[in-house]
Amino acid sequence: MRALADFIMRGRMQATLVVVGCAALPLLFWLSAAAACLVYLRRGMSDAIGVLIWALLPALAWWYFGEPRTLMVLLGALGLAALLRAGWAWNRVLLASIALGLVYGVLLGVVFREPIEALAQALNERLPQMLGGLYQQMSVEERASLGSLIAPVLNGLIAALLQVVSVAALMLGRYWQAALYNPGGFGSEFRAIRIPLWPAVLLLACMLIGPNFGPQMAMLTPLCSVPLVFAGLALMHGLVKAGKLGRFWLVGMYVTLVLFMQLIYPLLVVLAIVDSLIDFRGRIGPKGTDSDSANGEG
């Protein structure tokens, strides 16, 4: 990966080749966004705009053929990169990603409204088999309320996935920047991520109470969980760096996250919320906080 970052930074032509080529290839749109973030974080908008203009061509072509993810993630990741380059801390960037997720949700609701509604209808028809006796105990109003939440939640899940990809692309670009110009700098930044207490409480409230204010508010539940998940990952990395956990915990965590996401994902959210209250790394001391500001370059 470092060799690819070095190739990207050799010049505008090389950067354009990687960003445009990855944008044109299926399933590599995230790599295109990461490369664009690297160029922007290092050289600013003056160099990035020339690369971005060329990258818009395959991204718009994919949109025309019904695949908007390339353009959405490319522009979304660059938007978050602009906040990071302006001096925002990672926790603020992660919180801002919720607004990006909402934009994704609105766009997906327009572009994929019919497929999402069809999938929601199919899931609604299978609810009696999925819930068994619990579904039979529900009243008619409760069944209707549950059915009305399926489409917004599906929309929110897809938007949250794109939100995660956008943040991950930005982090990869930042990692490349640090690897080239300040080795180890990104690790210091990432391990210091912690959502403050009151924002964490607000996120938790939106996740749990939001659906009570209308079906469309149910989309907030997956979107608000994304900053907490990244904060939970940062906590685990910080504890391993401080020597409080063995490295095998990280390996096990990521393997479990891939194989059993429905189990480890909520656990990371809970860990992040508890850390907002207790501040595990702050209690460990300076070694655990790893708070040196790398700014990607040092």
NUNULO-586767 format. One record per residue (C-alpha): residue in one letter; x negated, y, z negated. Coordinates in nm, 3 decimals, always signed. Example, Ala and Ser with C-alpha at 12.3 -4.5 7.8 and 13.67 -1.06 7.14 Angstrom:
2
<gumi:A; X:-1.230; Y:-0.450; Z:-0.780>;
<gumi:S; X:-1.367; Y:-0.106; Z:-0.714>;
// end
This chain:
298
<gumi:M; X:+0.000; Y:+0.000; Z:+0.000>;
<gumi:R; X:-0.284; Y:+0.241; Z:-0.076>;
<gumi:A; X:-0.427; Y:+0.180; Z:+0.271>;
<gumi:L; X:-0.092; Y:+0.280; Z:+0.421>;
<gumi:A; X:-0.087; Y:+0.597; Z:+0.210>;
<gumi:D; X:-0.440; Y:+0.680; Z:+0.324>;
<gumi:F; X:-0.335; Y:+0.632; Z:+0.688>;
<gumi:I; X:-0.032; Y:+0.860; Z:+0.639>;
<gumi:M; X:-0.247; Y:+1.141; Z:+0.499>;
<gumi:R; X:-0.504; Y:+1.132; Z:+0.779>;
<gumi:G; X:-0.301; Y:+1.374; Z:+0.985>;
<gumi:R; X:+0.041; Y:+1.482; Z:+1.105>;
<gumi:M; X:+0.041; Y:+1.234; Z:+1.394>;
<gumi:Q; X:-0.025; Y:+0.938; Z:+1.164>;
<gumi:A; X:+0.238; Y:+1.056; Z:+0.917>;
<gumi:T; X:+0.491; Y:+1.101; Z:+1.196>;
<gumi:L; X:+0.415; Y:+0.755; Z:+1.332>;
<gumi:V; X:+0.484; Y:+0.588; Z:+0.996>;
<gumi:V; X:+0.792; Y:+0.794; Z:+0.903>;
<gumi:V; X:+0.955; Y:+0.765; Z:+1.245>;
<gumi:G; X:+0.855; Y:+0.402; Z:+1.298>;
<gumi:C; X:+0.991; Y:+0.286; Z:+0.963>;
<gumi:A; X:+1.309; Y:+0.489; Z:+1.013>;
<gumi:A; X:+1.363; Y:+0.317; Z:+1.347>;
<gumi:L; X:+1.316; Y:-0.035; Z:+1.207>;
<gumi:P; X:+1.599; Y:-0.209; Z:+1.021>;
<gumi:L; X:+1.562; Y:-0.235; Z:+0.642>;
<gumi:L; X:+1.249; Y:-0.016; Z:+0.630>;
<gumi:F; X:+1.430; Y:+0.317; Z:+0.586>;
<gumi:W; X:+1.311; Y:+0.329; Z:+0.222>;
<gumi:L; X:+0.949; Y:+0.317; Z:+0.337>;
<gumi:S; X:+1.017; Y:+0.602; Z:+0.578>;
<gumi:A; X:+1.161; Y:+0.810; Z:+0.292>;
<gumi:A; X:+0.863; Y:+0.729; Z:+0.068>;
<gumi:A; X:+0.616; Y:+0.836; Z:+0.338>;
<gumi:A; X:+0.807; Y:+1.160; Z:+0.394>;
<gumi:C; X:+0.802; Y:+1.227; Z:+0.018>;
<gumi:L; X:+0.425; Y:+1.174; Z:+0.011>;
<gumi:V; X:+0.371; Y:+1.429; Z:+0.288>;
<gumi:Y; X:+0.602; Y:+1.680; Z:+0.124>;
<gumi:L; X:+0.460; Y:+1.640; Z:-0.228>;
<gumi:R; X:+0.102; Y:+1.678; Z:-0.106>;
<gumi:R; X:+0.126; Y:+1.930; Z:+0.176>;
<gumi:G; X:+0.456; Y:+2.110; Z:+0.125>;
<gumi:M; X:+0.743; Y:+2.184; Z:+0.356>;
<gumi:S; X:+0.529; Y:+2.340; Z:+0.631>;
<gumi:D; X:+0.381; Y:+2.001; Z:+0.719>;
<gumi:A; X:+0.678; Y:+1.792; Z:+0.614>;
<gumi:I; X:+0.928; Y:+1.973; Z:+0.836>;
<gumi:G; X:+0.745; Y:+1.871; Z:+1.153>;
<gumi:V; X:+0.749; Y:+1.508; Z:+1.046>;
<gumi:L; X:+1.111; Y:+1.528; Z:+0.929>;
<gumi:I; X:+1.237; Y:+1.666; Z:+1.260>;
<gumi:W; X:+1.101; Y:+1.362; Z:+1.445>;
<gumi:A; X:+1.231; Y:+1.125; Z:+1.179>;
<gumi:L; X:+1.583; Y:+1.267; Z:+1.221>;
<gumi:L; X:+1.602; Y:+1.121; Z:+1.571>;
<gumi:P; X:+1.615; Y:+0.751; Z:+1.471>;
<gumi:A; X:+1.810; Y:+0.839; Z:+1.154>;
<gumi:L; X:+2.082; Y:+1.013; Z:+1.357>;
<gumi:A; X:+2.080; Y:+0.725; Z:+1.606>;
<gumi:W; X:+2.145; Y:+0.479; Z:+1.322>;
<gumi:W; X:+2.427; Y:+0.704; Z:+1.197>;
<gumi:Y; X:+2.581; Y:+0.702; Z:+1.546>;
<gumi:F; X:+2.583; Y:+0.322; Z:+1.541>;
<gumi:G; X:+2.754; Y:+0.315; Z:+1.202>;
<gumi:E; X:+2.451; Y:+0.292; Z:+0.972>;
<gumi:P; X:+2.418; Y:+0.615; Z:+0.767>;
<gumi:R; X:+2.178; Y:+0.484; Z:+0.501>;
<gumi:T; X:+1.859; Y:+0.585; Z:+0.684>;
<gumi:L; X:+1.956; Y:+0.952; Z:+0.707>;
<gumi:M; X:+2.113; Y:+0.965; Z:+0.361>;
<gumi:V; X:+1.813; Y:+0.814; Z:+0.180>;
<gumi:L; X:+1.561; Y:+1.018; Z:+0.382>;
<gumi:L; X:+1.727; Y:+1.352; Z:+0.303>;
<gumi:G; X:+1.822; Y:+1.250; Z:-0.050>;
<gumi:A; X:+1.470; Y:+1.143; Z:-0.145>;
<gumi:L; X:+1.326; Y:+1.464; Z:-0.001>;
<gumi:G; X:+1.580; Y:+1.666; Z:-0.198>;
<gumi:L; X:+1.465; Y:+1.500; Z:-0.521>;
<gumi:A; X:+1.102; Y:+1.548; Z:-0.413>;
<gumi:A; X:+1.169; Y:+1.921; Z:-0.383>;
<gumi:L; X:+1.278; Y:+1.929; Z:-0.747>;
<gumi:L; X:+0.973; Y:+1.732; Z:-0.855>;
<gumi:R; X:+0.737; Y:+1.957; Z:-0.659>;
<gumi:A; X:+0.906; Y:+2.261; Z:-0.814>;
<gumi:G; X:+0.790; Y:+2.140; Z:-1.155>;
<gumi:W; X:+1.094; Y:+1.952; Z:-1.281>;
<gumi:A; X:+1.023; Y:+1.675; Z:-1.530>;
<gumi:W; X:+1.112; Y:+1.320; Z:-1.427>;
<gumi:N; X:+1.402; Y:+1.299; Z:-1.671>;
<gumi:R; X:+1.561; Y:+1.608; Z:-1.512>;
<gumi:V; X:+1.502; Y:+1.466; Z:-1.163>;
<gumi:L; X:+1.674; Y:+1.143; Z:-1.266>;
<gumi:L; X:+1.970; Y:+1.334; Z:-1.406>;
<gumi:A; X:+1.989; Y:+1.535; Z:-1.082>;
<gumi:S; X:+2.004; Y:+1.207; Z:-0.890>;
<gumi:I; X:+2.358; Y:+1.165; Z:-1.026>;
<gumi:A; X:+2.468; Y:+1.463; Z:-0.815>;
<gumi:L; X:+2.295; Y:+1.300; Z:-0.519>;
<gumi:G; X:+2.487; Y:+0.979; Z:-0.592>;
<gumi:L; X:+2.813; Y:+1.173; Z:-0.592>;
<gumi:V; X:+2.728; Y:+1.313; Z:-0.249>;
<gumi:Y; X:+2.653; Y:+0.960; Z:-0.132>;
<gumi:G; X:+2.987; Y:+0.845; Z:-0.272>;
<gumi:V; X:+3.179; Y:+1.114; Z:-0.084>;
<gumi:L; X:+3.000; Y:+1.036; Z:+0.244>;
<gumi:L; X:+3.050; Y:+0.662; Z:+0.202>;
<gumi:G; X:+3.418; Y:+0.721; Z:+0.128>;
<gumi:V; X:+3.446; Y:+0.897; Z:+0.462>;
<gumi:V; X:+3.230; Y:+0.668; Z:+0.677>;
<gumi:F; X:+3.322; Y:+0.331; Z:+0.522>;
<gumi:R; X:+3.666; Y:+0.402; Z:+0.385>;
<gumi:E; X:+3.843; Y:+0.122; Z:+0.573>;
<gumi:P; X:+3.586; Y:-0.155; Z:+0.500>;
<gumi:I; X:+3.572; Y:-0.058; Z:+0.131>;
<gumi:E; X:+3.951; Y:-0.057; Z:+0.102>;
<gumi:A; X:+3.971; Y:-0.393; Z:+0.279>;
<gumi:L; X:+3.714; Y:-0.544; Z:+0.042>;
<gumi:A; X:+3.894; Y:-0.393; Z:-0.256>;
<gumi:Q; X:+4.221; Y:-0.545; Z:-0.138>;
<gumi:A; X:+4.059; Y:-0.886; Z:-0.101>;
<gumi:L; X:+3.914; Y:-0.864; Z:-0.452>;
<gumi:N; X:+4.247; Y:-0.748; Z:-0.591>;
<gumi:E; X:+4.415; Y:-1.056; Z:-0.446>;
<gumi:R; X:+4.158; Y:-1.279; Z:-0.617>;
<gumi:L; X:+4.189; Y:-1.117; Z:-0.957>;
<gumi:P; X:+4.438; Y:-1.382; Z:-1.087>;
<gumi:Q; X:+4.185; Y:-1.657; Z:-1.012>;
<gumi:M; X:+3.888; Y:-1.455; Z:-1.141>;
<gumi:L; X:+4.047; Y:-1.347; Z:-1.471>;
<gumi:G; X:+4.262; Y:-1.651; Z:-1.531>;
<gumi:G; X:+4.492; Y:-1.630; Z:-1.833>;
<gumi:L; X:+4.377; Y:-1.279; Z:-1.918>;
<gumi:Y; X:+4.533; Y:-1.150; Z:-1.596>;
<gumi:Q; X:+4.862; Y:-1.321; Z:-1.679>;
<gumi:Q; X:+4.873; Y:-1.144; Z:-2.014>;
<gumi:M; X:+4.845; Y:-0.801; Z:-1.853>;
<gumi:S; X:+5.150; Y:-0.586; Z:-1.798>;
<gumi:V; X:+5.248; Y:-0.465; Z:-1.452>;
<gumi:E; X:+5.109; Y:-0.120; Z:-1.529>;
<gumi:E; X:+4.777; Y:-0.264; Z:-1.647>;
<gumi:R; X:+4.745; Y:-0.477; Z:-1.334>;
<gumi:A; X:+4.816; Y:-0.176; Z:-1.114>;
<gumi:S; X:+4.563; Y:+0.035; Z:-1.307>;
<gumi:L; X:+4.298; Y:-0.235; Z:-1.272>;
<gumi:G; X:+4.364; Y:-0.272; Z:-0.902>;
<gumi:S; X:+4.335; Y:+0.103; Z:-0.846>;
<gumi:L; X:+3.985; Y:+0.104; Z:-0.996>;
<gumi:I; X:+3.837; Y:-0.155; Z:-0.759>;
<gumi:A; X:+3.785; Y:+0.068; Z:-0.453>;
<gumi:P; X:+3.625; Y:+0.361; Z:-0.645>;
<gumi:V; X:+3.398; Y:+0.124; Z:-0.836>;
<gumi:L; X:+3.289; Y:-0.046; Z:-0.513>;
<gumi:N; X:+3.223; Y:+0.294; Z:-0.361>;
<gumi:G; X:+3.027; Y:+0.393; Z:-0.670>;
<gumi:L; X:+2.823; Y:+0.072; Z:-0.668>;
<gumi:I; X:+2.713; Y:+0.125; Z:-0.308>;
<gumi:A; X:+2.638; Y:+0.492; Z:-0.378>;
<gumi:A; X:+2.442; Y:+0.395; Z:-0.690>;
<gumi:L; X:+2.239; Y:+0.145; Z:-0.486>;
<gumi:L; X:+2.144; Y:+0.422; Z:-0.242>;
<gumi:Q; X:+2.071; Y:+0.646; Z:-0.541>;
<gumi:V; X:+1.833; Y:+0.382; Z:-0.678>;
<gumi:V; X:+1.663; Y:+0.344; Z:-0.338>;
<gumi:S; X:+1.620; Y:+0.723; Z:-0.310>;
<gumi:V; X:+1.462; Y:+0.748; Z:-0.656>;
<gumi:A; X:+1.244; Y:+0.443; Z:-0.589>;
<gumi:A; X:+1.127; Y:+0.594; Z:-0.258>;
<gumi:L; X:+1.035; Y:+0.917; Z:-0.437>;
<gumi:M; X:+0.847; Y:+0.720; Z:-0.703>;
<gumi:L; X:+0.658; Y:+0.527; Z:-0.437>;
<gumi:G; X:+0.562; Y:+0.853; Z:-0.266>;
<gumi:R; X:+0.449; Y:+0.996; Z:-0.601>;
<gumi:Y; X:+0.254; Y:+0.678; Z:-0.675>;
<gumi:W; X:+0.077; Y:+0.707; Z:-0.340>;
<gumi:Q; X:-0.005; Y:+1.071; Z:-0.410>;
<gumi:A; X:-0.158; Y:+0.983; Z:-0.746>;
<gumi:A; X:-0.341; Y:+0.678; Z:-0.607>;
<gumi:L; X:-0.513; Y:+0.896; Z:-0.347>;
<gumi:Y; X:-0.584; Y:+1.207; Z:-0.552>;
<gumi:N; X:-0.553; Y:+1.110; Z:-0.921>;
<gumi:P; X:-0.565; Y:+0.733; Z:-0.984>;
<gumi:G; X:-0.346; Y:+0.634; Z:-1.276>;
<gumi:G; X:-0.165; Y:+0.967; Z:-1.283>;
<gumi:F; X:+0.173; Y:+0.831; Z:-1.182>;
<gumi:G; X:+0.159; Y:+0.569; Z:-1.457>;
<gumi:S; X:+0.126; Y:+0.845; Z:-1.716>;
<gumi:E; X:+0.424; Y:+1.028; Z:-1.571>;
<gumi:F; X:+0.642; Y:+0.721; Z:-1.545>;
<gumi:R; X:+0.571; Y:+0.588; Z:-1.894>;
<gumi:A; X:+0.665; Y:+0.926; Z:-2.041>;
<gumi:I; X:+1.019; Y:+0.921; Z:-1.895>;
<gumi:R; X:+1.280; Y:+0.942; Z:-2.171>;
<gumi:I; X:+1.635; Y:+1.077; Z:-2.147>;
<gumi:P; X:+1.700; Y:+1.325; Z:-2.434>;
<gumi:L; X:+1.968; Y:+1.233; Z:-2.685>;
<gumi:W; X:+2.255; Y:+1.459; Z:-2.581>;
<gumi:P; X:+2.225; Y:+1.394; Z:-2.205>;
<gumi:A; X:+2.213; Y:+1.021; Z:-2.286>;
<gumi:V; X:+2.528; Y:+1.052; Z:-2.499>;
<gumi:L; X:+2.699; Y:+1.244; Z:-2.218>;
<gumi:L; X:+2.602; Y:+0.977; Z:-1.965>;
<gumi:L; X:+2.737; Y:+0.706; Z:-2.193>;
<gumi:A; X:+3.063; Y:+0.898; Z:-2.237>;
<gumi:C; X:+3.103; Y:+0.939; Z:-1.861>;
<gumi:M; X:+3.042; Y:+0.567; Z:-1.810>;
<gumi:L; X:+3.291; Y:+0.454; Z:-2.074>;
<gumi:I; X:+3.557; Y:+0.727; Z:-2.072>;
<gumi:G; X:+3.539; Y:+0.854; Z:-1.714>;
<gumi:P; X:+3.776; Y:+0.590; Z:-1.565>;
<gumi:N; X:+4.048; Y:+0.702; Z:-1.810>;
<gumi:F; X:+4.070; Y:+1.036; Z:-1.628>;
<gumi:G; X:+4.162; Y:+0.882; Z:-1.293>;
<gumi:P; X:+4.053; Y:+0.606; Z:-1.056>;
<gumi:Q; X:+3.808; Y:+0.827; Z:-0.870>;
<gumi:M; X:+3.622; Y:+0.903; Z:-1.194>;
<gumi:A; X:+3.539; Y:+0.532; Z:-1.216>;
<gumi:M; X:+3.269; Y:+0.600; Z:-0.956>;
<gumi:L; X:+3.072; Y:+0.780; Z:-1.228>;
<gumi:T; X:+3.008; Y:+0.459; Z:-1.423>;
<gumi:P; X:+2.745; Y:+0.308; Z:-1.190>;
<gumi:L; X:+2.602; Y:+0.649; Z:-1.095>;
<gumi:C; X:+2.540; Y:+0.757; Z:-1.455>;
<gumi:S; X:+2.371; Y:+0.427; Z:-1.534>;
<gumi:V; X:+2.085; Y:+0.482; Z:-1.287>;
<gumi:P; X:+1.883; Y:+0.739; Z:-1.490>;
<gumi:L; X:+1.920; Y:+0.521; Z:-1.799>;
<gumi:V; X:+1.793; Y:+0.212; Z:-1.617>;
<gumi:F; X:+1.480; Y:+0.392; Z:-1.499>;
<gumi:A; X:+1.431; Y:+0.526; Z:-1.852>;
<gumi:G; X:+1.463; Y:+0.170; Z:-1.982>;
<gumi:L; X:+1.198; Y:+0.051; Z:-1.737>;
<gumi:A; X:+0.972; Y:+0.337; Z:-1.843>;
<gumi:L; X:+1.019; Y:+0.238; Z:-2.208>;
<gumi:M; X:+0.911; Y:-0.120; Z:-2.138>;
<gumi:H; X:+0.603; Y:-0.001; Z:-1.947>;
<gumi:G; X:+0.520; Y:+0.240; Z:-2.229>;
<gumi:L; X:+0.541; Y:-0.031; Z:-2.495>;
<gumi:V; X:+0.321; Y:-0.261; Z:-2.289>;
<gumi:K; X:+0.066; Y:+0.017; Z:-2.236>;
<gumi:A; X:+0.065; Y:+0.085; Z:-2.611>;
<gumi:G; X:-0.010; Y:-0.280; Z:-2.677>;
<gumi:K; X:+0.319; Y:-0.346; Z:-2.856>;
<gumi:L; X:+0.428; Y:-0.595; Z:-2.590>;
<gumi:G; X:+0.237; Y:-0.835; Z:-2.369>;
<gumi:R; X:+0.222; Y:-0.788; Z:-1.994>;
<gumi:F; X:+0.422; Y:-1.107; Z:-1.946>;
<gumi:W; X:+0.723; Y:-0.908; Z:-2.072>;
<gumi:L; X:+0.703; Y:-0.688; Z:-1.762>;
<gumi:V; X:+0.676; Y:-0.989; Z:-1.533>;
<gumi:G; X:+0.969; Y:-1.156; Z:-1.702>;
<gumi:M; X:+1.173; Y:-0.837; Z:-1.696>;
<gumi:Y; X:+1.134; Y:-0.780; Z:-1.323>;
<gumi:V; X:+1.190; Y:-1.146; Z:-1.238>;
<gumi:T; X:+1.505; Y:-1.146; Z:-1.450>;
<gumi:L; X:+1.615; Y:-0.816; Z:-1.297>;
<gumi:V; X:+1.600; Y:-0.974; Z:-0.951>;
<gumi:L; X:+1.760; Y:-1.305; Z:-1.043>;
<gumi:F; X:+2.008; Y:-1.199; Z:-1.313>;
<gumi:M; X:+2.069; Y:-0.829; Z:-1.254>;
<gumi:Q; X:+2.413; Y:-0.845; Z:-1.416>;
<gumi:L; X:+2.243; Y:-0.938; Z:-1.745>;
<gumi:I; X:+1.923; Y:-0.731; Z:-1.755>;
<gumi:Y; X:+2.071; Y:-0.413; Z:-1.601>;
<gumi:P; X:+2.308; Y:-0.338; Z:-1.894>;
<gumi:L; X:+2.032; Y:-0.431; Z:-2.138>;
<gumi:L; X:+1.802; Y:-0.167; Z:-1.988>;
<gumi:V; X:+2.083; Y:+0.090; Z:-2.019>;
<gumi:V; X:+2.126; Y:+0.003; Z:-2.388>;
<gumi:L; X:+1.750; Y:+0.019; Z:-2.448>;
<gumi:A; X:+1.731; Y:+0.364; Z:-2.291>;
<gumi:I; X:+2.018; Y:+0.493; Z:-2.506>;
<gumi:V; X:+1.862; Y:+0.352; Z:-2.825>;
<gumi:D; X:+1.526; Y:+0.503; Z:-2.725>;
<gumi:S; X:+1.695; Y:+0.842; Z:-2.681>;
<gumi:L; X:+1.804; Y:+0.814; Z:-3.044>;
<gumi:I; X:+1.492; Y:+0.658; Z:-3.200>;
<gumi:D; X:+1.207; Y:+0.752; Z:-2.959>;
<gumi:F; X:+1.001; Y:+0.434; Z:-2.984>;
<gumi:R; X:+0.700; Y:+0.576; Z:-2.802>;
<gumi:G; X:+0.699; Y:+0.888; Z:-3.019>;
<gumi:R; X:+0.688; Y:+0.673; Z:-3.331>;
<gumi:I; X:+0.401; Y:+0.471; Z:-3.193>;
<gumi:G; X:+0.188; Y:+0.784; Z:-3.160>;
<gumi:P; X:-0.017; Y:+0.961; Z:-2.891>;
<gumi:K; X:-0.134; Y:+0.632; Z:-2.741>;
<gumi:G; X:+0.225; Y:+0.522; Z:-2.687>;
<gumi:T; X:+0.361; Y:+0.847; Z:-2.552>;
<gumi:D; X:+0.099; Y:+0.868; Z:-2.278>;
<gumi:S; X:+0.216; Y:+1.223; Z:-2.227>;
<gumi:D; X:-0.064; Y:+1.367; Z:-2.014>;
<gumi:S; X:+0.089; Y:+1.563; Z:-1.728>;
<gumi:A; X:-0.051; Y:+1.419; Z:-1.408>;
<gumi:N; X:+0.160; Y:+1.624; Z:-1.171>;
<gumi:G; X:+0.073; Y:+1.363; Z:-0.911>;
<gumi:E; X:-0.281; Y:+1.493; Z:-0.875>;
<gumi:G; X:-0.419; Y:+1.609; Z:-1.210>;
// end
